[in-house]
Amino acid sequence: MTPDELRSCMRLMGWTSAALAVLVGRSDAAVRHWVHGRNQVPDDVAAWIEGVVRYVVEHPPPRWRAAAGGLAGRRAEADEEHDVGRVAHNLPHARRLPLGE
């Protein structure tokens, strides 16, 4: 997972580095290092993030569905360079995850 992909996923999910650190059991400093490209995101963490993002894109929460245009509101909040669908479906780990199991 590249730093750009990580930042796009974090924006989509509304995660700060501190929140992501709590979720994955790592330090806030470690997450900031991933975000800034100083260290690579560990494979297990990248796979988990990608799986969560893919699931949320495929099964949007009610507040996203209720917004005009479905995911359009969240897409506008996400980085314009990174389409939400592209992020979710082009992440290498997410393609191998057996969703629904």
N, C-alpha and C positions, 0 to 999 in steps of 0.2 A: 504494500500500500504506500503510495507516494504521499508526501506532505499535503499536496493539493487535494488528493482524494480524501485524506483524513479531515482536512478543514471543511470540505464540502459535506461529508457525512456528519460532522459535528454541527454544522450550521443547520442542516436538514433536521436533525434530531433535537436541536436546541440545547446541545451540551456545551458547557464550558470545559476548560481543561480540568478544573477541579472536580466537576461532576463526573467526567469520564474517568478520572483517576480513581474515584470511589467505586464506580461501576466495575472497573477491571482490576481493582486491587493493586494499583501502582501509585507512585507518588505524583503529585501535581507537576513537579519538576521533570519527571520522566515523560509525562504526556507533552509538556511544553517542548521538550527536546524532539519528540516525534513531529510535532506540529511545525517546528522550524527546520526540520530536516537534519538535525545534529545526530540523531540516532534513528535507526530503522524501527518501524512499528513491529513488535514481535509477531510472528506468524499466527500464534493462537489468538492474540488480541485482534489482529487484522481480520481474521476469519469470523470472530464473534461480531465485530462492528459491522462487517459487510453483511452478515446474516441478518442482523437486526434491521439494518437499513433496507435490505431487500424485502424482508417481511413487512415492514411498515409501508413501503411503497406499494406492495401488492395488496396490503390490507390496511388502508389508511384509517386512522382513528376518526370517530364520528365528527369531531370538530373540523377536520380537514375536508371531509365529504360535505359537510353542511355549508362550507364557504363557497361562494360563487366560483364555479370552475373547478371544484374538487381540489386537486393538488396545486392548482394554479397559484393560489395564495402563498403556499410554501415555496413553490418554484421561484416566485418573485423575490422571496427572502433569501434564497440560496444564491450563491455566486453565479452571475450570469454566464460565466464561461463553462460551468459544469451543470449540464442538464441532469435533473434528478434521476430520470430513467437511465441515462448513460452511466451515471455513477453506480446505481444499483445493479445494472446488468453487465457492466464491463469490469467489475472488480473480480480479480482472479479467484479469490477464495470463495466468493459467493456463488459462483457457477458450480462449484463442486459440493456445496452444502445440500444435503438431502432434506429439503424443507418439508415440514409436516410430519416428521418422524420424531 
